[in-house]
Amino acid sequence: MMKLLGGITLLLAIAVAFYIYIPLPRTISEPWKLMVLDATFRGVVMMGDVAHSLGLSHRVHIINSAIVNFESLVPITNQEIQIEDILFDGVHVRVYQPPGQDGKLRRAVMFIHGGGWALGTPKLGSYDSLCRQMAADLDAVVVTVDYRMAPDVHFPVQYDECVRAAKQFLRPEVLEKYSVDPERVAVCGDSAGGNLAAAVAQRIGIDNTTTVKFKLQVLVYPVLQALDFNTASYQQNHNVPILYRRLMARFWLEYLGADLDLVHSLMINNHTAQDQNLMSLIHSKLDWTTLLPKRLIKNYKPVFPVIGSPGIVKDIPALLDARAAPLLAEDKVLRMVPRAYIMTGEHDVLRDDGMMYASRLELAGVSVTNEHYEDGFHGCVSFAFWPCYFSVGIRAVHNYIAWLDEHL
């Protein structure tokens, strides 16, 4: 009997190890910890897919429910920070304020959370900890936008709600209410939140009705385009957690309200094949062979099939909309955006999105700081807090807050 139990235990251990282990680049931060984290997330995604296929609930709702339950276990940090849940032009936001005022004007940061426009909870866990840390370390007012998410709403709802919240916050009377210096306001976001932050910065920059403008924008491993899923970083990191290429394509389709069966077509760039007449757009806005440093291009080559699927861009016109894909903005728009801090990670499929945007901004005359982490992976900032404490995430949070402290 004991031999049988021992054999079963050994088989289970082997099965668990086989499920958890995936080959990772040797330079990535804390690989075994990342494997365990990724295995957990993959399990939740599979659970969501099974529930969806059985008609029990939408897969995204299942995944988000698991995330919310986990985030609710994260202890609250910087408890001296005062919070206020309020509506800005009908959009739910949370305002974080350090204690004490002394009659002085404070800096402010509007933060937009990531999660593929579909996941995440800005008022709990790591995002709440991050906003509290920014408020405490910067002695700043921090506003986080709790925008509605897919699959309940799709583009442009998330974008519109972030724009409305930003315009409301930037109104002189609202800034005065929170004792914010109108010359010292930044917009910040990570991943899909970086997408929204970049799009909001573009909109505010060209909006003649908004007298107060953002001084800075901070984009943490932002997702900025959906026309090329075979950039050098997509090719290099397509199977590196936490954000796989397939998952990113699914997030885009959910955000744009499109058919998820198109995932494979997007992954092989069928929507931007050579017969789709988009090559001039791609070469002018996101030609990574010219916009990236040669050390990142390595031996990777552009992947654009000769013949593609003509109905995709027609059925999903938002693929060409700069509000959804800020990397597609015209130069005249880019010239109006504020100074930028763009964080990228070497082991992230979105690395080249951020770096191409940095190059385009610089070409448009915008000052850019590109902080690149050779051991970085997607989502590391969210994993800087309990219970993960990834060293690269802790460094990244410290460095971008230090940059804000110096320049805001």
CORNOR-V439407 format. One record per residue. N is the residue number from 0. RES is the residue in three letters. NEAR is the number of other C-alpha atoms within 8 Angstrom. Layout:
n=N res=RES near=NEAR
n=N res=RES near=NEAR
This chain:
n=0 res=MET near=4
n=1 res=MET near=5
n=2 res=LYS near=6
n=3 res=LEU near=7
n=4 res=LEU near=8
n=5 res=GLY near=8
n=6 res=GLY near=8
n=7 res=ILE near=8
n=8 res=THR near=8
n=9 res=LEU near=8
n=10 res=LEU near=8
n=11 res=LEU near=8
n=12 res=ALA near=8
n=13 res=ILE near=8
n=14 res=ALA near=8
n=15 res=VAL near=8
n=16 res=ALA near=8
n=17 res=PHE near=7
n=18 res=TYR near=8
n=19 res=ILE near=10
n=20 res=TYR near=7
n=21 res=ILE near=6
n=22 res=PRO near=4
n=23 res=LEU near=7
n=24 res=PRO near=6
n=25 res=ARG near=5
n=26 res=THR near=6
n=27 res=ILE near=12
n=28 res=SER near=11
n=29 res=GLU near=8
n=30 res=PRO near=9
n=31 res=TRP near=6
n=32 res=LYS near=8
n=33 res=LEU near=10
n=34 res=MET near=11
n=35 res=VAL near=9
n=36 res=LEU near=8
n=37 res=ASP near=11
n=38 res=ALA near=10
n=39 res=THR near=8
n=40 res=PHE near=8
n=41 res=ARG near=8
n=42 res=GLY near=8
n=43 res=VAL near=11
n=44 res=VAL near=10
n=45 res=MET near=8
n=46 res=MET near=11
n=47 res=GLY near=14
n=48 res=ASP near=9
n=49 res=VAL near=9
n=50 res=ALA near=13
n=51 res=HIS near=11
n=52 res=SER near=7
n=53 res=LEU near=6
n=54 res=GLY near=7
n=55 res=LEU near=7
n=56 res=SER near=8
n=57 res=HIS near=10
n=58 res=ARG near=13
n=59 res=VAL near=11
n=60 res=HIS near=9
n=61 res=ILE near=13
n=62 res=ILE near=13
n=63 res=ASN near=11
n=64 res=SER near=8
n=65 res=ALA near=9
n=66 res=ILE near=10
n=67 res=VAL near=11
n=68 res=ASN near=8
n=69 res=PHE near=9
n=70 res=GLU near=11
n=71 res=SER near=9
n=72 res=LEU near=7
n=73 res=VAL near=11
n=74 res=PRO near=7
n=75 res=ILE near=8
n=76 res=THR near=7
n=77 res=ASN near=9
n=78 res=GLN near=6
n=79 res=GLU near=6
n=80 res=ILE near=12
n=81 res=GLN near=9
n=82 res=ILE near=8
n=83 res=GLU near=7
n=84 res=ASP near=8
n=85 res=ILE near=8
n=86 res=LEU near=8
n=87 res=PHE near=11
n=88 res=ASP near=7
n=89 res=GLY near=5
n=90 res=VAL near=13
n=91 res=HIS near=11
n=92 res=VAL near=14
n=93 res=ARG near=13
n=94 res=VAL near=12
n=95 res=TYR near=14
n=96 res=GLN near=11
n=97 res=PRO near=12
n=98 res=PRO near=7
n=99 res=GLY near=4
n=100 res=GLN near=5
n=101 res=ASP near=4
n=102 res=GLY near=4
n=103 res=LYS near=6
n=104 res=LEU near=7
n=105 res=ARG near=11
n=106 res=ARG near=13
n=107 res=ALA near=13
n=108 res=VAL near=12
n=109 res=MET near=13
n=110 res=PHE near=14
n=111 res=ILE near=16
n=112 res=HIS near=16
n=113 res=GLY near=13
n=114 res=GLY near=10
n=115 res=GLY near=11
n=116 res=TRP near=12
n=117 res=ALA near=13
n=118 res=LEU near=12
n=119 res=GLY near=10
n=120 res=THR near=11
n=121 res=PRO near=11
n=122 res=LYS near=8
n=123 res=LEU near=12
n=124 res=GLY near=15
n=125 res=SER near=13
n=126 res=TYR near=12
n=127 res=ASP near=11
n=128 res=SER near=13
n=129 res=LEU near=8
n=130 res=CYS near=12
n=131 res=ARG near=13
n=132 res=GLN near=10
n=133 res=MET near=12
n=134 res=ALA near=15
n=135 res=ALA near=11
n=136 res=ASP near=8
n=137 res=LEU near=10
n=138 res=ASP near=10
n=139 res=ALA near=14
n=140 res=VAL near=15
n=141 res=VAL near=15
n=142 res=VAL near=12
n=143 res=THR near=13
n=144 res=VAL near=15
n=145 res=ASP near=12
n=146 res=TYR near=10
n=147 res=ARG near=9
n=148 res=MET near=11
n=149 res=ALA near=11
n=150 res=PRO near=10
n=151 res=ASP near=6
n=152 res=VAL near=10
n=153 res=HIS near=13
n=154 res=PHE near=11
n=155 res=PRO near=8
n=156 res=VAL near=9
n=157 res=GLN near=14
n=158 res=TYR near=13
n=159 res=ASP near=8
n=160 res=GLU near=11
n=161 res=CYS near=14
n=162 res=VAL near=11
n=163 res=ARG near=11
n=164 res=ALA near=13
n=165 res=ALA near=10
n=166 res=LYS near=10
n=167 res=GLN near=10
n=168 res=PHE near=9
n=169 res=LEU near=12
n=170 res=ARG near=11
n=171 res=PRO near=8
n=172 res=GLU near=6
n=173 res=VAL near=10
n=174 res=LEU near=13
n=175 res=GLU near=9
n=176 res=LYS near=7
n=177 res=TYR near=7
n=178 res=SER near=9
n=179 res=VAL near=14
n=180 res=ASP near=12
n=181 res=PRO near=10
n=182 res=GLU near=8
n=183 res=ARG near=12
n=184 res=VAL near=16
n=185 res=ALA near=13
n=186 res=VAL near=14
n=187 res=CYS near=15
n=188 res=GLY near=18
n=189 res=ASP near=14
n=190 res=SER near=16
n=191 res=ALA near=14
n=192 res=GLY near=16
n=193 res=GLY near=19
n=194 res=ASN near=17
n=195 res=LEU near=14
n=196 res=ALA near=16
n=197 res=ALA near=11
n=198 res=ALA near=14
n=199 res=VAL near=12
n=200 res=ALA near=13
n=201 res=GLN near=13
n=202 res=ARG near=9
n=203 res=ILE near=13
n=204 res=GLY near=12
n=205 res=ILE near=8
n=206 res=ASP near=7
n=207 res=ASN near=5
n=208 res=THR near=4
n=209 res=THR near=10
n=210 res=THR near=6
n=211 res=VAL near=9
n=212 res=LYS near=11
n=213 res=PHE near=14
n=214 res=LYS near=11
n=215 res=LEU near=12
n=216 res=GLN near=15
n=217 res=VAL near=15
n=218 res=LEU near=18
n=219 res=VAL near=12
n=220 res=TYR near=15
n=221 res=PRO near=16
n=222 res=VAL near=12
n=223 res=LEU near=12
n=224 res=GLN near=12
n=225 res=ALA near=9
n=226 res=LEU near=9
n=227 res=ASP near=8
n=228 res=PHE near=12
n=229 res=ASN near=12
n=230 res=THR near=10
n=231 res=ALA near=13
n=232 res=SER near=16
n=233 res=TYR near=13
n=234 res=GLN near=10
n=235 res=GLN near=8
n=236 res=ASN near=12
n=237 res=HIS near=11
n=238 res=ASN near=6
n=239 res=VAL near=11
n=240 res=PRO near=9
n=241 res=ILE near=8
n=242 res=LEU near=11
n=243 res=TYR near=12
n=244 res=ARG near=13
n=245 res=ARG near=10
n=246 res=LEU near=8
n=247 res=MET near=10
n=248 res=ALA near=13
n=249 res=ARG near=10
n=250 res=PHE near=11
n=251 res=TRP near=10
n=252 res=LEU near=13
n=253 res=GLU near=14
n=254 res=TYR near=15
n=255 res=LEU near=10
n=256 res=GLY near=9
n=257 res=ALA near=8
n=258 res=ASP near=7
n=259 res=LEU near=8
n=260 res=ASP near=5
n=261 res=LEU near=8
n=262 res=VAL near=11
n=263 res=HIS near=8
n=264 res=SER near=10
n=265 res=LEU near=11
n=266 res=MET near=12
n=267 res=ILE near=11
n=268 res=ASN near=16
n=269 res=ASN near=13
n=270 res=HIS near=14
n=271 res=THR near=15
n=272 res=ALA near=14
n=273 res=GLN near=12
n=274 res=ASP near=8
n=275 res=GLN near=11
n=276 res=ASN near=7
n=277 res=LEU near=9
n=278 res=MET near=9
n=279 res=SER near=7
n=280 res=LEU near=8
n=281 res=ILE near=10
n=282 res=HIS near=8
n=283 res=SER near=7
n=284 res=LYS near=10
n=285 res=LEU near=11
n=286 res=ASP near=9
n=287 res=TRP near=11
n=288 res=THR near=8
n=289 res=THR near=6
n=290 res=LEU near=11
n=291 res=LEU near=12
n=292 res=PRO near=7
n=293 res=LYS near=7
n=294 res=ARG near=5
n=295 res=LEU near=8
n=296 res=ILE near=11
n=297 res=LYS near=6
n=298 res=ASN near=4
n=299 res=TYR near=7
n=300 res=LYS near=5
n=301 res=PRO near=8
n=302 res=VAL near=7
n=303 res=PHE near=10
n=304 res=PRO near=11
n=305 res=VAL near=7
n=306 res=ILE near=9
n=307 res=GLY near=13
n=308 res=SER near=9
n=309 res=PRO near=8
n=310 res=GLY near=7
n=311 res=ILE near=8
n=312 res=VAL near=10
n=313 res=LYS near=7
n=314 res=ASP near=6
n=315 res=ILE near=9
n=316 res=PRO near=8
n=317 res=ALA near=8
n=318 res=LEU near=11
n=319 res=LEU near=9
n=320 res=ASP near=10
n=321 res=ALA near=10
n=322 res=ARG near=8
n=323 res=ALA near=16
n=324 res=ALA near=16
n=325 res=PRO near=14
n=326 res=LEU near=12
n=327 res=LEU near=11
n=328 res=ALA near=10
n=329 res=GLU near=6
n=330 res=ASP near=8
n=331 res=LYS near=7
n=332 res=VAL near=11
n=333 res=LEU near=13
n=334 res=ARG near=10
n=335 res=MET near=9
n=336 res=VAL near=11
n=337 res=PRO near=11
n=338 res=ARG near=10
n=339 res=ALA near=12
n=340 res=TYR near=13
n=341 res=ILE near=16
n=342 res=MET near=13
n=343 res=THR near=16
n=344 res=GLY near=14
n=345 res=GLU near=12
n=346 res=HIS near=16
n=347 res=ASP near=15
n=348 res=VAL near=16
n=349 res=LEU near=13
n=350 res=ARG near=13
n=351 res=ASP near=12
n=352 res=ASP near=12
n=353 res=GLY near=16
n=354 res=MET near=13
n=355 res=MET near=13
n=356 res=TYR near=10
n=357 res=ALA near=12
n=358 res=SER near=10
n=359 res=ARG near=12
n=360 res=LEU near=13
n=361 res=GLU near=10
n=362 res=LEU near=7
n=363 res=ALA near=10
n=364 res=GLY near=7
n=365 res=VAL near=13
n=366 res=SER near=8
n=367 res=VAL near=11
n=368 res=THR near=8
n=369 res=ASN near=10
n=370 res=GLU near=8
n=371 res=HIS near=9
n=372 res=TYR near=10
n=373 res=GLU near=9
n=374 res=ASP near=11
n=375 res=GLY near=16
n=376 res=PHE near=13
n=377 res=HIS near=13
n=378 res=GLY near=9
n=379 res=CYS near=11
n=380 res=VAL near=10
n=381 res=SER near=9
n=382 res=PHE near=13
n=383 res=ALA near=15
n=384 res=PHE near=11
n=385 res=TRP near=9
n=386 res=PRO near=6
n=387 res=CYS near=8
n=388 res=TYR near=10
n=389 res=PHE near=12
n=390 res=SER near=9
n=391 res=VAL near=13
n=392 res=GLY near=14
n=393 res=ILE near=12
n=394 res=ARG near=8
n=395 res=ALA near=9
n=396 res=VAL near=10
n=397 res=HIS near=8
n=398 res=ASN near=8
n=399 res=TYR near=10
n=400 res=ILE near=11
n=401 res=ALA near=8
n=402 res=TRP near=8
n=403 res=LEU near=9
n=404 res=ASP near=8
n=405 res=GLU near=6
n=406 res=HIS near=5
n=407 res=LEU near=10
